[in-house]
Amino acid sequence: MPQFDTVLFDLDGTLTDPAEGITNSVAFALERFGVSVADRRELLPFIGPPLKESFMRFYGMDDARAEQAVADYREYFAPKGIFENAVYPGVEELLRTLREAGIRVVLATSKPEVFARQILEHFGLLEQFDAVCGSELDGRRTDKAEVIAEALRRCPGECSVMVGDRLHDVAGAKKNGLPCIGVLFGYGGREELQSAGADLLAEDVQALKKLLLA
């Protein structure tokens, strides 16, 4: 019998590596504000947290400018950046194995739900999910705890777990009374996940599979 009956997955940095698309989209938005970023690696911290929060934190934007930056970001992301992305090796097999074991699979991402569905469909993964939950384009439900709460409302389980790569995933899980498995192949890293209070850590997708099917 699996330890968990429902697994909530983050998307960026957990199931897919979106670095190219996200950093290109952020750079596009910053160019609109006269900011040029030569090294895209400087923008990797944007992967995971809500976009508006990141523009305010990393570039000192006020609320209105950050809202505009998000709109500019989506101008590049929606038609192009969304598909500058890659599924981590082993993820498709992991999702299929969980479903075959009778475990429900749910997406819980701060990315707008409409984009998340497009990404899953593009990579042929949508059919592996029992529910897909994300934020709204108007800025509602961007906080990870709110996303997880809505995911649990849509697909409640007796024993659920959150899987993610950033501190926001851990904090959101804790606020909803869930354990969280942190993945080390994403963008948070061991120190960030441990400091946030991740219950378990997975070095790679195979290690994650073993934890979820224990």
Buried (B, 14 or more C-beta within 10 A) or exposed (E): EBEBBBBBBBBBBBBBBBBBBBBBBBBBBBEBEEEEEEEBEEBBBBBBBBBBBBBBEBBEBEEEBBBBBBEBBBBBBBEEBBBBBBBBEBBBEBBBBBBEEEBBBBBBBBBBBEBBBBBBEBBEBBEBBBBBBBBEBEEEBBBBBBBBBBBBEEBEBEEBBBBBBBBBBBBBBBBBEBBBBBBBBBBBBEEBBBEBBBBBBBEEBEBBBEBBBE
